[in-house]
Amino acid sequence: MIQVFKNMRVYFIVVLAGIIISYAYLRIMDFSDLATMFQTIFGGRPLDTLMLKGLFFMTLSLLQYVNTDYIIFYIDNSDSLSVRYGSRNNWLKALLKGSLMVTSGFVLFIYFIWFLLDIVFNSAKVIQTISIDTLEMIGRIYLFCVIIVLIQICLLMKTMKSNTYMIMSGILIVLAMTSHYHGFIFSILPQFSNPSTTSLNIIANIVIVLLLIVVIWMLNNKKELVSNEN
């Protein structure tokens, strides 16, 4: 766990660099406001260009990057940590709770940095970014990111890091390509269209989260987790 915290400085630098690159490119592309920019890099709007698809892939790869060491630490030390927490169920709760907290920190960190950059470079529209709609958008994006992280946990519990990376990359590519089907009822992407479609999308996403948690719980009960130690 100490090593995980030592890596936080590296995570911060890498994520900050990615955030600044994304912001600079989207501003060059004349995106109208911060909320639109933020939604776009998470696939909430159609990714019309190869560069936008690349930014989406980079953002979700960074999300996996900041979670990987934490998840692997818990998986590789599952036996000893289960003893420390009192049971494997408590160990699993700690793993999920920590990953969800890291994910929320990731989403909020990007928005916070972009908000500061907007104050400097686009101060005229800063007030427009603070609204209930913005909070709803951030919540929707967080729900999407939770799905991605839960899939990552499932894969890391069953296969090696390299295999997990390849499978997750394939998933991200498919999501980037299908972002053009805006308003599709069962898309996990944080898109907004008409209220009924958006509500169905959110409900479907919550169901997916619950199903993934059940799958993770079942994998945990098998007590045969793959080791990702080098």
Secondary structure, 3 states (H helix, E strand, C coil): CHHHHHCHHHHHHHHHHHHHHHHHHHHHCCCCCHHHHHHHHCCCCCCCCHHHHHHHHHHHHHHHHHHHHHHHHHHHCHHHHHHHHCCHHHHHHHHHHHHHHHHHHHHHHHHHHHHHHHHHHCHHHCHHHCCHHHHHHHHHHHHHHHHHHHHHHHHHHHCCHHHHHHHHHHHHHHHHHHCCCCCCCCCCCCCCCCHHHHHHHHHHHHHHHHHHHHHHHHHHHHCCCCCCCC
